[in-house]
Amino acid sequence: KDKIRVAYALDEGQTPSNYKEVFTEDISEHGALINTYEELKVDQIVLLKLEFIYDSIPVILKAKVMHVMESDRYYKTGVKFMMMDDFQKVRVVRYTEMIKKDHH
């Protein structure tokens, strides 16, 4: 299964600090498992930026850290998407369906 590139930033309530590019292990319309180099805390809120191959406008989502597991070189961080509007939802669902098609 290919990894999908996403970027995340800590949500500090003002403009997000620089986004860091990471790879997802898995993504669905509800959340994602991302590999981060820093240890995030459970319940921490992050911003995720999903870049779509077929669409120039990235989707920016708020996500809540649900669990963190230390791995060899990084932390496997499970995040759950929060407060998506219908437009974001439709795009994320379409995106995850395309990924599934591409990888089977």
C-alpha positions in Angstrom: 0.0 0.0 0.0 1.4 3.4 -1.0 1.9 6.0 1.6 0.1 9.3 0.9 1.8 12.5 1.6 0.1 15.0 3.9 1.3 18.0 5.8 0.4 18.9 9.4 0.8 21.8 11.6 0.1 22.4 15.3 -3.0 24.5 15.7 -2.0 27.3 17.9 -5.1 29.3 17.4 -3.3 31.8 15.2 -1.7 31.2 11.8 -0.3 27.7 11.9 3.4 27.2 12.3 5.1 25.8 9.3 3.5 22.7 7.9 5.7 19.6 8.1 5.3 17.0 5.3 4.7 13.5 6.5 3.3 10.3 5.2 0.1 8.6 6.1 0.0 4.9 6.8 -3.7 4.9 6.3 -6.4 7.4 5.6 -10.2 7.2 5.6 -13.0 9.8 5.6 -12.9 9.7 9.4 -9.2 10.1 10.1 -5.7 9.0 9.4 -2.6 7.3 10.7 0.4 9.6 10.1 4.1 9.2 10.8 5.4 12.2 12.7 9.0 12.9 13.8 7.8 14.7 17.0 5.7 13.1 19.7 2.3 14.7 19.7 0.1 14.5 22.8 -3.2 12.7 22.9 -6.1 15.2 22.6 -3.8 17.7 20.9 -5.4 19.5 17.9 -3.5 19.6 14.6 -4.2 21.0 11.2 -3.9 18.5 8.3 -3.4 19.6 4.8 -4.4 17.1 2.2 -3.2 17.7 -1.3 -5.2 16.2 -4.1 -3.6 15.2 -7.4 -6.6 16.2 -9.4 -7.4 19.4 -7.5 -5.2 22.4 -6.9 -6.9 23.5 -3.7 -5.8 21.5 -0.7 -8.2 20.6 2.0 -7.3 21.9 5.5 -8.8 19.8 8.3 -8.7 20.0 12.0 -7.8 16.7 13.6 -7.6 15.5 17.1 -4.7 13.2 18.2 -6.3 9.9 19.4 -3.2 7.7 20.0 0.5 7.8 19.6 2.8 4.8 19.2 6.6 5.0 19.1 8.1 3.3 16.1 11.7 3.0 14.8 12.3 6.5 13.4 9.0 8.2 14.1 5.7 8.2 15.9 2.7 6.5 14.4 0.0 9.1 15.3 -3.7 8.3 14.9 -5.8 11.4 14.3 -9.5 11.8 13.9 -10.9 14.5 11.7 -13.1 17.1 13.4 -15.8 19.5 12.3 -15.7 19.0 8.6 -18.2 20.9 6.5 -20.1 19.1 3.7 -17.7 20.4 1.0 -14.7 19.1 2.9 -16.4 15.8 3.6 -17.3 15.2 0.0 -13.8 15.9 -1.1 -12.2 13.7 1.5 -14.6 10.8 0.7 -13.8 11.2 -3.0 -10.1 11.3 -2.3 -10.1 8.2 -0.1 -12.2 6.3 -2.7 -9.7 7.3 -5.4 -6.8 6.1 -3.3 -8.5 2.8 -2.7 -9.1 2.3 -6.4 -5.5 3.3 -7.3 -4.1 0.8 -4.8 -6.1 -2.3 -5.6 
